[in-house]
């Protein structure tokens, strides 16, 4: 990070803050001196998220009014929300619609949303999820992120600078932060496809502090 980035404290809202990636993003943002609004479905169950620089609030990533109300006054938003009790396409398209409408109304100019490695290309026009032997249940879940990306591409206006960050297929919650990562636009990165939650959060915060990619899938791996 450069000195200019270190010197500017931002207001960042994190949807899905109770999940592993969400928690890592909150921790990284606070460590960098930013103020975080951590959005969860039921704050009563996540008192451990509260701390200096963190406001823990109730919200719904699929409700545009909730997004707009909570996001007002923030510089950037991270959407790490997921629900496994709702069909993947339904949830991720609802969230994308709510983010576009809500963040635009609130005047938030930067959105980082999480993708999934199976949607990355292994060759031009060929994604991991397109392999003939790819398990159908995982293909169905992956399709939600494909639909999300397509919706963001079609509906987000020029005032919302969005990016889908896609971690490697081996996302490790327990490994320690290395402080390094590699990136590629839209394609699988050569190697084991491994990254820690902490290093993924590092990449997310780097793209908030110094936006370098826009309206693409950014693969991130060790």
Helices and strands as residue ranges (DSSP letters): H 3-7, E 11-15, H 20-31, E 35-40, G 43-45, G 47-49, E 54-58, H 64-71, E 76-79, H 88-106, E 110-114, G 117-119, E 121-123, E 126-127, G 128-130, H 136-155, E 161-167, E 170-172, E 182-185, E 194-196, H 197-209, E 217-221
